[in-house]
Amino acid sequence: MINALLFGLFAATLFGIAIFHKLALRIALGGLACVLLVRIVGTDFSVVSHLHHEGHALLNLFGLLLGFAVLANYFERSHLPDKLTEVLPGGRFGAFLLLVLVAVMSSVLDNIAAAMIGGAAAMTLFQRRVHIGYIAAIVAASNAGGAGSVVGDTTTTMMWIDGVSPLDVAEAAIGAVVALAFFGWFAASQQCSLQPLVKATGGKKHIDMPSVGIVLLILVGAIWTNLQWGFPAAGVWGAILVGGLLRKPEWSLLPGAALGACFLISLVMSASMMPVESLPPATAWTALGLGVVSAFFDNIPLTALALKQGGYDWGFVAFCVGYGGSMLWFGSSAGVAISGMFPEAKSAKNWLISGWHVAVGYFLGFLAMFLILGWHPHAPHKKGASLPAHVDQVHSQPGR
């Protein structure tokens, strides 16, 4: 009874956000309050224990969302987006190549940073007239690019820290490339129909090298602190404070970014309190379902559950939970971050209708991985763990 009520409250919260997206923050906070109340009254839930478990990830996420908003502004001020108009070809191919660049950046950066940089570039290249389908594609490109890299997404980093080989995760790149090829071309067509890429006029702008240096410093700080401490937000803000000695950050961006961050954290907190104690048996179809569910629930606890259960093909899980959240604007932190730049994207209905190609790309990418690689459950990556019977039989077959 309590479990059904909790899921009902969370579903009502998501439905309310989808219908009344202008009141998204209030609905998310109200939903969190209701879920928390039911948890405290109806179960043996400990707020202190839960915050101790989730606090690190939430604080890190909050810091990254605010920090990467500052990074995107530095990138725009560097005039690098203007230079892209000189390099990228016109028409659909130029818009498509920008999405490819976002995906490539995300493979070595955090997906939030890649999405914010892509959004800043799009605002300049398309004179601030960006199609919602193209916004969804920027988010999908950032999530797809990070899916095959252990430094490109929080979920893949979790797998790496837990003992999964980076080579196992890298298989997700096959699904990512197929998905990008599909949704990228349709999104580029949508964007060119609304506003083609505009070449810079009125003389070439000089690159502001200090701003470029600060952008690089922020990215290096994020990667280094993520590898060292698992807390990239510390490196981001350390770099921002140091870079502020050369170019003052645009502090006026922080209030708006903070509202977006509070919205996402409210949803993450609500999702983390859902009674999802176990998952179905580890199969390819379970992995496919995880990606769909991650568009509604936070993919971090889903990934943690999959790692605890074991017996998955981690390349499939990396693609599904990494890319799946792109299907809704609040399904990934990159989507929430970029919606701060494009408020019109905060509509689940418009996102689904205009970004239909993102959802189709998900299933095509999964199908490509299944046909090319096949489902090969990996042996337990933790000492002392044992494979479930059905998985152990698969590993014992010749050629596996």
Secondary structure, 3 states (H helix, E strand, C coil): CHHHHHHHHHHHHHHHHHHCHHHHHHHHHHHHHHHHHHHHHHCCCCHHHHHHHHHHHHHHHHHHHHHHHHHHHHHHHCCHHHHHHHHCCCHHHHHHHHHHHHHHHHHHCCHHHHHHHHHHHHHHHCCCCCCHHHHHHHHHHHHHHHHCCCCCCHHHHHHHHHCCCHHHHHCHHHHHHHHHHHHHHHHHHHHHHHCCCCCCCCCCCCCCHHHHHHHHHHHHHHHHHHHHHCCHHHHHHHHHHHHCCCCCCCHHHHHHHHHHHHHHHHHHHHHHCCCCCCCCCCCHHHHHHHHHHCCCCCHHHHHHHHHHHCCCCHHHHHHHHHHHHHHCCCCCHHHHHHHCCCHHHCCHHHHHHHCHHHHHHHHHHHHHHHHHCCCCCCCCCCCCCCCCHHHHHHHCCCCC
